[in-house]
Amino acid sequence: MSIPELGAAADWVLWRAFVPRWSYLPLSGDGAARYGGRWNAVGQPCLYAACEMSTAWAEYNQGLTQHPALIARLEVFGARLFDLTEPENLATIGLTMAIHETAWRLESDAGRLPPTHRLAARLQAATWDGVVYPSFMSPGGRCVALWRWNEAHAPRVHVIDPEQRLPRTPDSWPPRG
């Protein structure tokens, strides 16, 4: 089935939990590019965030040991996100909510293209900026994966830091040793 045409661009307030060492790069998608993610293949930057602060925390820790995290509030302007939390939206592209149960990491590690990556490629080709999807770790929570941001013809994303507390360089962290 074909991908629907782009919907109207919308503004979002999102929450992002990430490793404190990278506090000077709060809008980087490099970690996702390095390791891959549910909605991006290795090599492709992706900005993962959540619609609720509690969901950002739950997704960051993945139910494991509670690791230190930096949680930042993001404002997103003009994003065209395909909402995968609605069964009727999935039906329009020939899928069901079962897409969210994909063991994407196992598929990827086995050298197979996960269905989530296949869908992401289809949506990107249709120029969607990202997806809204249900949280795996926080029932009822929603997450966002952005494939494009802060470049030409892409949504604008800003981290909210009114007192300029985030560092601008990695110098705030001692060398690893």
C-alpha angles and dihedrals in degrees: 000000000000125000115253119249117267117287124220117297113253138191120238140189109215138175125224126194115194144157109291092226087071094051091122090060104047093156098046120124092190096109090055090047091051097049104019123232144216091282103027137053124230107282096032117102114228131176111220120196140148136236091229129045092227090053091051089053094047093048092047094054096037090210092296132108111331103253123194111266141179112227117202131183114230131198115208120195126196101359122164103207124178106225109226093174091080116079091209091058090052090048090057089063096041098258138112135211086273087086086078092059092060114132088221096170093053090047092049094045089052090055094253126127107248116230089239091058091047090052092045090054091051092049093046091050087055087052098248110155096220147309141272110220138172117268114252093203102038113047110222092018123119130217134195130214115195120197096181129036140147095012132099113304092003134110118278114238124192129181113225107237106146095171095042093240096149114094118244097211137032090252091101090071124070117238114271113251 
